[in-house]
Amino acid sequence: MQFAARTEKIEPFYVMEVAKAAQALAAQVADSANPMIFLNIGEPDFTAAPLVQQAAQTAIAQGQTQYTSALGLPALRTAIGQWYADRFGVQVDAGRIVVTAGASAALQLACLALVNAGDEVLMPDPSYPCNRHFVSSADGVARLIATTPDQRYQLTSEQVQAHWGAQTRGVLLASPSNPTGTSIAPDELQRIHAVVQSKGGFTIVDEIYLGLSYEEAFGRSALALGEDIISINSFSKYFSMTGWRLGWMVLPPAMVPVVERLAQNLFICPSTIAQHAALACFAPESLALYEQRRAQFKARRDFFIPALRELGFGVPVMPDGAFYAWADGRALFPKLGVSNSWDFAYALMERAHLAVTPGRDFGASDTGCYIRFSTANSMEQLQEAVQRMRRLFA
Ligand SMILES: Cc1ncc(COP(=O)(O)O)c(C=O)c1O
């Protein structure tokens, strides 16, 4: 059988190998004094709020399970619009909001709507590995641009200007970012968007971690910059609903009917049950719970990042959102007799029963020195992880 050439461009998720090895070892050491601690998982350790769970059960019991509009339930689109007003002080017309099967479907729809064969999309290195593949699934080319800590591992407007070529059509950014947890400074984003506008391109900002922002200076939506921003978001992270497969995108008005046509044909609609459930995310009781959890995520960051630095990791930029630490481990490699973050991750797994994510999948520049730690775990587990590393590096 012959497979389409585009499948060749989809690289495997190498970190899944590490995750699988960690799972296998976890089973062996489950009853030992040091069971596996998972710091490699990119999803909250919480589940959907109780009201959301009840709303899903009610939707099923009442038979609210037929297809919805491809754009999503009108009430949910309105509730999301209201959330932008209440939390971020941005007015977003519900007519510009399209509910999708997670941020993943939103990113795919955005790329299919905007990228022609051979078109280039600029993105930072490191960045979320799937972004490259959303672009290549649309037969486009992802151009990764190396970033540095002093630019918060984000693109600068100068880089966008310098790397914009004849085939470039737009930028795909994430703020806060996976794997770094760092955001683009609002004034820099404004400058980037101005460069993109001057080229007639598109600016996609993945704001999936925006709900989990910890600093006043960064926790702002790119949507404040104007109606031509494409913002991607999700119920997966702030609302702790990863497996429910529900997200959304906010589009320039002219793009809505284009994405609607694509979504109708490719997906029919996002999960109806998940949509009815998600309405309950915006009840005051649920929002209060999500805010408590945000405070917990911040407390974990405030403990874990200084602890990593004290252990000898380089974490030059304090993450301002999400639940990741992008840590340069090269000063510690000799202690474990390794020379890259891939082997370092295996050594941590085998010798300290700590599962972490080596940098490899997130880009090409310097990622062999970096480890991504996820702090989506209890404070007790984070403290224990630090103790184990302290003993290991002693
Ligand atoms: C930056 C980023 N964008 C998108 C996604 C996909 O999320 P969803 O579960 O909403 O499809 C993830 C998941 O980890 C992510 O980290």
The ligand as a Gaussian input file, in Angstrom:
#p B3LYP/6-31G(d) Opt

LIG

0 1
 C        0.143000      24.440000      23.307000
 C       -0.922000      23.420000      23.117000
 N       -1.834000      23.606000      22.144000
 C       -2.804000      22.700000      21.914000
 C       -2.892000      21.539000      22.662000
 C       -3.996000      20.554000      22.354000
 O       -5.016000      20.648000      23.325000
 P       -6.479000      20.060000      23.208000
 O       -6.591000      19.038000      24.287000
 O       -7.401000      21.228000      23.480000
 O       -6.676000      19.523000      21.847000
 C       -1.971000      21.304000      23.697000
 C       -2.038000      20.063000      24.499000
 O       -1.180000      19.751000      25.282000
 C       -0.959000      22.277000      23.919000
 O       -0.057000      22.118000      24.899000

